[in-house]
Amino acid sequence: MCRWAAYLGEAVFLEDIITAPCHSLIAQSHRAQEAKSPTNGDGFGLAWYGDRPEPGLYRDILPAWSDPNLKSLCRQIKSGLFLAHVRASTGGATSRMNCHPFISGRWSFMHNGQIGGFEKIRRALENSLSDDVFDQREGTTDSELFFLLMIDQGLATDPQGAVARATGRVIEAARRAGIEPALKLTAALSDGEALYAVRYATDDHAPTLYTGAFARRAGHCIVSEPFDRDGSEWQAIPPSSFVIMTRGGTSIRQFAPAVAPLALVG
């Protein structure tokens, strides 16, 4: 499983979350405390928003703890909205195209979890995409494909509905393939204005998710694991939840898969 952190608020240096804290994302890349594997060394990525509508993107296959370029960028770049991810592969080669975050236009997305039985349902899910969306496929991961399913299900106008319908597609594909649906989904996404996050699993073991204030309450974070070990400022998000974070506040809604027919695109 992977580790990630997202921030929304007044512009801060990326290092304030990614490299500087005692349990920063860099620290979590080789000693995570709330993941199955403590090591997340299969690449990393950053997506940050600035003066343009689309995010900047930097990804590489090195372990995050050993890349001096990452540390230099984090020390110099300021942003009021960014997503950062360190990867522990559950499938797909270690390549830049398979590192998170993934972007499409103004949208960015990163994921901790997996689609169980992915190789048995991958073709059906890819075939269900419209041609325009399928043409955006660059890598081989289940995470990128889930992002494309969300886009295909109306992400631009209905983020929560798109996530729910994409989840429904995955569950339906598993059932059609005769396998038990097994999806773990703790993910963050952004359109450059708001942050969204989801915590869901088809079993009782959804990967962890937290929100918390940051920088003297000038901003807020959504993280898979706190980057300090003082838990007083962190709120654990319950399973089957969808988080909407704007500059005006944070709301938490119930989340459930929605019916999304797995129609094949000819």
C-alpha positions in Angstrom: 0.0 0.0 0.0 1.0 3.6 -0.6 1.2 6.8 1.5 0.1 10.2 0.5 -0.7 13.7 1.7 -2.7 16.6 0.2 -2.9 20.3 1.3 -5.3 23.2 0.8 -4.9 26.7 2.2 -2.5 29.6 2.2 0.6 29.0 0.1 3.3 27.0 1.9 6.5 25.4 0.9 6.0 21.8 -0.1 8.8 20.8 2.2 6.6 21.8 5.2 4.7 18.6 4.7 6.7 16.4 2.4 10.2 16.5 3.9 10.4 18.6 7.1 8.0 17.1 9.7 9.3 14.3 12.0 7.0 11.8 10.2 6.9 13.5 6.9 5.9 11.8 3.7 9.6 11.1 3.0 9.9 9.5 6.4 6.8 7.4 5.7 8.4 6.2 2.4 10.7 4.0 4.4 9.0 3.6 7.8 5.2 4.0 7.5 3.4 3.0 10.7 -0.2 2.5 9.5 0.3 0.5 6.3 0.8 -3.2 5.6 4.3 -2.6 4.4 6.5 0.1 6.1 8.4 0.6 2.9 7.0 2.7 0.0 10.0 2.8 -2.4 8.5 2.2 -5.9 8.6 5.8 -7.0 6.9 9.1 -6.0 5.1 12.0 -7.4 3.9 15.6 -6.9 1.0 17.6 -8.4 0.8 21.2 -7.4 -1.4 24.1 -8.5 -0.2 27.7 -9.1 -1.2 30.4 -11.6 -2.4 28.0 -14.3 -5.5 25.9 -14.2 -3.7 22.6 -14.8 -1.3 21.3 -12.1 2.4 20.9 -12.4 3.6 17.3 -12.2 6.8 15.7 -11.2 7.2 11.9 -10.9 10.1 9.6 -10.8 10.9 5.9 -10.0 13.5 6.5 -7.4 12.6 5.9 -3.7 11.5 9.3 -2.4 14.1 9.3 0.4 17.0 9.1 -2.1 16.1 11.8 -4.7 17.9 15.1 -4.1 15.8 16.7 -6.9 12.6 16.1 -4.9 14.1 17.7 -1.8 15.3 20.7 -3.8 11.9 21.2 -5.5 10.1 20.9 -2.2 12.3 23.5 -0.6 11.7 26.1 -3.4 8.1 25.5 -4.5 5.2 27.2 -2.7 1.6 26.2 -3.4 -1.8 26.6 -1.8 -3.0 23.2 -3.2 -0.9 20.2 -3.8 -0.9 16.4 -3.7 2.1 14.2 -3.0 2.4 10.4 -3.1 5.0 7.6 -2.4 4.3 4.3 -4.0 4.4 0.7 -2.9 3.3 -1.3 -5.9 0.5 -3.8 -5.7 0.7 -4.3 -9.5 2.2 -2.7 -12.5 5.9 -2.0 -13.3 7.9 0.6 -11.6 7.8 3.4 -14.2 7.1 7.1 -14.3 3.7 6.4 -16.0 2.7 4.2 -13.1 3.6 6.7 -10.4 0.9 8.9 -8.8 -0.6 11.5 -9.0 -2.3 11.1 -12.3 -3.6 14.2 -14.1 -6.1 15.0 -16.8 -6.7 18.6 -17.6 -7.2 20.5 -14.4 -7.8 17.2 -12.4 -5.3 15.3 -10.3 -5.7 12.0 -8.5 -3.8 9.7 -6.2 -4.7 6.4 -4.5 -3.8 4.1 -1.7 -5.4 0.7 -2.2 -6.0 -1.8 -4.9 -8.6 -3.6 -7.1 -8.5 -7.2 -6.1 -8.5 -9.6 -9.1 -7.5 -6.7 -11.4 -6.0 -8.9 -14.1 -9.3 -10.8 -14.5 -11.4 -7.6 -14.9 -9.0 -5.2 -16.4 -10.0 -5.8 -20.0 -13.7 -5.4 -19.2 -13.1 -2.1 -17.4 -10.9 -0.7 -20.2 -13.4 -1.8 -22.8 -16.2 0.1 -20.9 -14.4 3.4 -21.4 -15.2 5.8 -24.1 -12.6 6.2 -26.8 -11.6 9.7 -25.8 -11.1 8.7 -22.2 -9.3 5.4 -23.0 -6.8 7.4 -25.2 -5.6 9.1 -22.0 -4.3 5.7 -20.6 -0.5 5.9 -20.3 0.4 3.3 -17.6 -0.8 -0.1 -16.5 -2.0 0.4 -13.0 -5.4 -0.2 -11.5 -5.2 3.2 -9.9 -4.9 5.1 -13.2 -7.7 3.0 -14.7 -10.0 3.9 -11.7 -9.2 7.6 -12.4 -10.3 7.2 -16.0 -13.4 5.4 -14.9 -14.2 8.5 -12.7 -13.6 10.8 -15.7 -15.9 8.6 -17.8 -18.6 8.8 -15.1 -18.8 12.6 -15.0 -16.0 13.7 -12.7 -16.0 17.2 -14.2 -19.5 18.0 -12.8 -20.2 15.5 -10.0 -17.0 14.3 -8.2 -18.8 12.2 -5.5 -21.2 10.7 -8.0 -18.3 9.9 -10.4 -16.4 8.1 -7.6 -19.5 6.2 -6.6 -20.3 5.1 -10.1 -16.7 4.1 -10.9 -16.8 2.0 -7.7 -20.0 0.4 -8.9 -18.4 -0.4 -12.2 -15.5 -2.2 -10.5 -17.9 -4.2 -8.3 -20.1 -5.1 -11.2 -17.1 -6.2 -13.3 -15.9 -8.5 -10.5 -19.3 -10.1 -10.2 -19.6 -10.7 -13.9 -16.2 -12.3 -13.8 -17.4 -14.7 -11.1 -15.0 -13.3 -8.4 -15.8 -11.7 -5.1 -15.5 -7.9 -5.3 -12.4 -6.8 -3.5 -11.7 -3.0 -3.7 -9.7 -0.9 -1.3 -10.0 2.8 -2.0 -8.5 5.6 0.0 -7.9 8.3 -2.6 -7.6 12.1 -3.0 -8.4 14.2 -6.0 -8.6 17.9 -6.9 -9.8 20.2 -9.7 -7.5 23.0 -8.5 -10.2 24.6 -6.4 -11.2 22.0 -3.8 -9.8 18.8 -2.4 -11.9 15.6 -2.3 -11.1 12.3 -0.7 -12.8 9.0 -0.2 -12.3 6.1 2.2 -14.0 2.9 1.2 -13.5 -0.9 1.0 -15.7 -3.8 0.1 -14.5 -5.5 3.4 -14.1 -4.1 6.9 -10.5 -3.0 6.3 -10.4 0.3 4.4 -7.0 2.0 4.4 -6.7 4.8 6.9 -7.5 8.5 6.2 -7.1 11.6 8.4 -7.8 15.3 8.1 -6.0 18.0 10.2 -5.3 21.7 10.5 -1.9 23.0 9.5 0.3 26.0 9.6 -1.3 27.8 12.5 -4.7 26.8 10.9 -3.9 28.7 7.7 -4.6 25.5 5.8 -5.8 21.9 6.2 -4.4 18.5 5.2 -5.9 15.2 4.1 -3.4 12.4 4.6 -3.3 8.6 4.6 -1.1 8.8 7.8 -0.4 11.7 10.1 3.0 13.4 9.5 3.5 14.0 13.2 2.7 11.6 16.0 0.8 14.1 18.1 -2.7 12.8 17.3 -4.6 15.8 18.9 -4.8 17.7 15.6 -5.9 14.8 13.5 -9.4 13.5 12.8 -9.7 9.9 11.7 -12.2 9.7 8.9 -14.6 6.7 9.2 -14.9 4.1 6.5 -17.5 4.7 3.8 -16.9 8.4 3.8 -16.4 11.1 1.2 -14.6 14.3 2.2 -15.0 17.7 0.5 -12.5 20.3 1.6 -12.7 23.9 0.3 -11.2 27.1 1.6 -14.5 27.7 3.4 -14.4 24.5 5.4 -14.6 20.7 5.4 -17.6 18.4 5.1 -17.8 14.6 5.5 -20.6 12.7 3.7 -21.5 9.0 3.7 -20.2 7.2 0.7 -21.6 4.1 -1.1 -21.1 2.6 -4.6 -23.7 3.6 -7.2 -25.2 1.5 -10.0 -23.1 2.0 -13.1 -23.9 -0.4 -15.9 -20.7 -2.0 -17.4 -21.7 -1.3 -21.0 -19.1 -2.2 -23.6 -18.0 0.6 -25.9 -17.8 -0.6 -29.5 
